[in-house]
Amino acid sequence: MPSVGTVYAWLRTRPEFLARYRAVKAASFMVVMDAAMEGAAEHESDVAYMRELARAERAGLARCGKLAPRTYGEAIYGPLDSPWSPDPIADAGK
């Protein structure tokens, strides 16, 4: 397993590695959200089910916020008005 420094060096110097890394990171957020939504229990009433889905969505966004704070950190509090890049890897080498 390469060290963290090696991975960041590859991100700066190997464009094909950076492209694949970004794709995998984006897919990982989809997996987190899918897992959160699958965990929502079905209820008899639509209102209760929608509440459960909303709770699951907030939990998934909170988890994504811990993984990529610049992209998802404010998502649970409202729309993102951040001046930062929406790509958490964009400034990996800076």
Contacts in CASP RR format, 6 or more apart in sequence:
PFRMAT RR
TARGET T0000
AUTHOR 0000-0000-0000
METHOD contacts of the structure
MODEL  1
MPSVGTVYAWLRTRPEFLARYRAVKAASFMVVMDAAMEGAAEHESDVAYM
RELARAERAGLARCGKLAPRTYGEAIYGPLDSPWSPDPIADAGK
2 10 0 8 1.000
8 92 0 8 1.000
8 93 0 8 1.000
10 17 0 8 1.000
10 18 0 8 1.000
11 17 0 8 1.000
11 18 0 8 1.000
11 21 0 8 1.000
11 89 0 8 1.000
11 92 0 8 1.000
11 93 0 8 1.000
12 92 0 8 1.000
12 93 0 8 1.000
18 89 0 8 1.000
18 92 0 8 1.000
21 89 0 8 1.000
22 87 0 8 1.000
22 89 0 8 1.000
25 68 0 8 1.000
25 88 0 8 1.000
25 89 0 8 1.000
28 67 0 8 1.000
29 64 0 8 1.000
29 67 0 8 1.000
29 68 0 8 1.000
29 72 0 8 1.000
32 60 0 8 1.000
32 63 0 8 1.000
32 64 0 8 1.000
32 67 0 8 1.000
33 57 0 8 1.000
33 60 0 8 1.000
33 61 0 8 1.000
33 64 0 8 1.000
35 60 0 8 1.000
36 56 0 8 1.000
36 57 0 8 1.000
36 59 0 8 1.000
36 60 0 8 1.000
36 63 0 8 1.000
37 53 0 8 1.000
37 56 0 8 1.000
37 57 0 8 1.000
39 56 0 8 1.000
40 49 0 8 1.000
40 52 0 8 1.000
40 53 0 8 1.000
40 55 0 8 1.000
40 56 0 8 1.000
41 52 0 8 1.000
42 49 0 8 1.000
42 52 0 8 1.000
43 49 0 8 1.000
43 52 0 8 1.000
58 76 0 8 1.000
61 72 0 8 1.000
61 73 0 8 1.000
61 75 0 8 1.000
61 76 0 8 1.000
62 76 0 8 1.000
64 71 0 8 1.000
64 72 0 8 1.000
64 73 0 8 1.000
64 75 0 8 1.000
65 71 0 8 1.000
65 72 0 8 1.000
65 73 0 8 1.000
65 75 0 8 1.000
65 76 0 8 1.000
68 88 0 8 1.000
70 82 0 8 1.000
70 84 0 8 1.000
70 85 0 8 1.000
70 86 0 8 1.000
70 88 0 8 1.000
71 80 0 8 1.000
71 86 0 8 1.000
71 87 0 8 1.000
71 88 0 8 1.000
73 80 0 8 1.000
74 80 0 8 1.000
74 81 0 8 1.000
74 82 0 8 1.000
80 86 0 8 1.000
85 91 0 8 1.000
END
